Amino acid sequence: MKFGQNPKKQWRSTQELVNGYSPLSQRLNRLMILEHVWKKLVGNKAAFWVLHAVQGDTLFVKVKAAVAKNELIARRTQLIKELNKNFTTPWIKKIEIK
């Protein structure tokens, strides 16, 4: 910074930082986190369970095999709980299978 210039604003709290982001960038960040956590959580099953879309509070998952579909049906409530742990506000309510 040169002499006489105003210093750049420093954040005093996380809320000030969050307020600086637009709603679109917040949603994009949430989706990037979701994609990363999904791959980490499902592991090698990510080859059979592909995140297809997100609409509101619902994840749409495309399943490539019938056996994988049955396993996803059995684990979907557990997956929702595990995914929501990674966000400050739980927002995933349903997993729909395509």
Order of alpha helices (4+ residues) and beta strands (2+ residues): alpha-alpha-beta-beta-alpha-beta
